[in-house]
Amino acid sequence: MTGTFGFSYVGAVFLLCLLVPNVLWTRYRPRDYAPSGESRPLLAMERTGQVWVTCAALVFQDFNLRPWTPWSWWLIGAAALMVLYELWWLRYFRSEHTMADFTSGLPGVPVAGAALPVAAFFLLGIYGRAVWMLPGVTVLGIGHIGIHLRHRREIRKETNI
């Protein structure tokens, strides 16, 4: 339950699902995006979690496919959340590229662009029974979701929603 060292192609695929839209985002950042006001502690947690989760996703082969068991539902859940994440990005790229678009949610999922990948990697960690992934995802989630929630709160203050 601690994680078996070896390359994880499933982890690599999940990371690609994060990387590709984020690289595209650099061309289509929200017009009103101002990262200078982001909380330094949350940003430090986000960066620490990103490194932690990236390393864990790649170096534990426990995330790779194996014969079907009821435990496989955790992987199905993780993959479904990643698909929703990709669909959220499609909606963002088709939008007007505002901070409201960037911090938007999906039904039942506030700040979906931050919450969905964190939840997906958490379920992936459960599927792989790699306990080293879970604290990293928790640190990432606090930082990443926290930053997005702060941006969302600022937007609501500015627009009086």
C-alpha positions as CSV (number, residue, x, y, z in Angstrom):
1,M,0.0,0.0,0.0
2,T,3.0,2.3,-0.1
3,G,3.6,2.3,-3.8
4,T,5.7,0.1,-6.1
5,F,8.4,2.0,-7.9
6,G,8.3,1.9,-11.7
7,F,7.0,4.0,-14.6
8,S,3.3,4.6,-14.7
9,Y,1.9,5.1,-18.2
10,V,-1.6,5.8,-16.7
11,G,0.0,8.6,-14.5
12,A,1.7,10.0,-17.6
13,V,-1.6,10.0,-19.5
14,F,-3.3,11.9,-16.6
15,L,-0.5,14.4,-16.6
16,L,-0.8,14.9,-20.3
17,C,-4.5,15.6,-19.8
18,L,-3.4,18.4,-17.5
19,L,-0.5,19.7,-19.5
20,V,-2.1,20.1,-23.0
21,P,-4.9,22.4,-22.0
22,N,-2.7,24.4,-19.6
23,V,-0.2,25.0,-22.4
24,L,-3.0,26.2,-24.6
25,W,-4.2,28.4,-21.7
26,T,-1.0,30.4,-21.9
27,R,-2.2,31.7,-25.3
28,Y,-5.8,32.2,-24.1
29,R,-5.4,33.6,-20.6
30,P,-8.3,35.5,-19.2
31,R,-8.2,39.1,-20.2
32,D,-8.6,40.3,-16.5
33,Y,-6.1,37.7,-15.0
34,A,-3.9,39.2,-12.4
35,P,-1.7,36.6,-10.7
36,S,0.2,39.2,-8.7
37,G,-2.5,39.3,-6.0
38,E,-2.4,35.5,-5.4
39,S,-1.8,34.3,-1.8
40,R,1.9,33.3,-1.4
41,P,1.1,30.5,1.1
42,L,-1.6,29.1,-1.3
43,L,0.8,29.4,-4.3
44,A,3.6,27.6,-2.3
45,M,1.1,24.8,-1.5
46,E,0.0,24.6,-5.1
47,R,3.6,24.4,-6.5
48,T,4.6,21.9,-3.8
49,G,1.6,19.8,-4.6
50,Q,2.2,20.0,-8.3
51,V,5.8,18.6,-8.0
52,W,4.7,16.0,-5.5
53,V,1.8,14.7,-7.6
54,T,3.7,14.8,-10.8
55,C,6.5,12.7,-9.3
56,A,4.1,10.3,-7.6
57,A,2.0,9.9,-10.8
58,L,5.1,8.9,-12.8
59,V,7.2,6.8,-10.4
60,F,4.6,4.4,-9.0
61,Q,3.5,1.7,-11.4
62,D,0.6,0.9,-9.2
63,F,-1.5,3.3,-11.3
64,N,-1.2,1.2,-14.4
65,L,-4.0,-1.0,-15.7
66,R,-4.4,-4.4,-14.1
67,P,-7.1,-7.1,-14.2
68,W,-10.6,-6.0,-13.4
69,T,-11.7,-6.0,-9.7
70,P,-14.2,-3.9,-7.9
71,W,-11.2,-1.7,-7.0
72,S,-11.0,-0.7,-10.7
73,W,-14.1,1.6,-10.2
74,W,-11.7,4.0,-8.5
75,L,-9.8,4.3,-11.9
76,I,-13.1,4.6,-13.8
77,G,-14.1,7.5,-11.4
78,A,-10.7,9.2,-11.8
79,A,-10.9,8.9,-15.6
80,A,-14.5,10.2,-15.6
81,L,-13.4,13.3,-13.7
82,M,-10.6,13.8,-16.1
83,V,-13.0,13.7,-19.0
84,L,-15.2,16.3,-17.3
85,Y,-12.1,18.4,-16.8
86,E,-11.3,18.2,-20.5
87,L,-14.9,19.2,-21.3
88,W,-14.6,22.1,-18.9
89,W,-11.6,23.3,-20.8
90,L,-13.4,23.0,-24.1
91,R,-16.1,25.2,-22.7
92,Y,-13.5,27.7,-21.5
93,F,-11.7,27.8,-24.8
94,R,-15.0,28.5,-26.6
95,S,-15.8,31.3,-24.1
96,E,-14.8,35.0,-24.0
97,H,-11.8,34.1,-21.8
98,T,-12.7,36.1,-18.8
99,M,-11.9,35.3,-15.1
100,A,-15.5,34.5,-14.6
101,D,-15.2,31.9,-17.4
102,F,-11.9,30.6,-15.9
103,T,-13.3,30.2,-12.4
104,S,-16.6,28.8,-13.6
105,G,-18.0,25.6,-12.2
106,L,-20.1,22.7,-13.5
107,P,-23.3,21.7,-11.8
108,G,-22.3,20.6,-8.3
109,V,-18.6,21.4,-8.9
110,P,-17.6,25.0,-8.0
111,V,-14.3,26.1,-9.7
112,A,-14.4,23.0,-11.8
113,G,-11.1,23.8,-13.5
114,A,-9.3,23.5,-10.2
115,A,-11.5,20.9,-8.4
116,L,-11.9,18.2,-11.1
117,P,-8.2,17.4,-11.7
118,V,-7.5,17.4,-7.9
119,A,-10.3,15.0,-7.3
120,A,-9.2,12.9,-10.3
121,F,-5.7,12.5,-9.0
122,F,-7.1,11.7,-5.5
123,L,-9.1,8.9,-6.9
124,L,-6.1,7.8,-8.9
125,G,-4.1,7.6,-5.7
126,I,-6.8,5.5,-4.1
127,Y,-6.9,3.2,-7.1
128,G,-3.1,2.8,-7.1
129,R,-3.1,2.4,-3.3
130,A,-0.1,4.6,-3.4
131,V,-0.4,6.5,-0.1
132,W,2.4,8.9,-1.1
133,M,0.1,10.4,-3.8
134,L,-2.7,11.3,-1.3
135,P,-0.9,13.9,0.9
136,G,0.5,15.5,-2.3
137,V,-2.9,15.8,-3.8
138,T,-4.2,17.3,-0.5
139,V,-1.5,19.9,-0.5
140,L,-2.2,20.6,-4.2
141,G,-5.9,20.9,-3.6
142,I,-5.6,23.3,-0.8
143,G,-3.4,25.6,-2.8
144,H,-5.0,25.2,-6.3
145,I,-8.6,25.3,-5.3
146,G,-7.9,28.0,-2.7
147,I,-6.4,30.3,-5.3
148,H,-9.3,29.7,-7.7
149,L,-11.9,30.3,-4.9
150,R,-10.2,33.6,-4.0
151,H,-10.3,34.7,-7.7
152,R,-14.0,33.7,-7.8
153,R,-14.7,35.7,-4.6
154,E,-13.0,38.8,-6.1
155,I,-15.1,38.5,-9.3
156,R,-18.3,38.3,-7.3
157,K,-17.3,41.3,-5.3
158,E,-16.5,43.3,-8.4
159,T,-19.8,42.3,-10.1
160,N,-21.9,42.4,-6.9
161,I,-23.1,38.8,-7.5
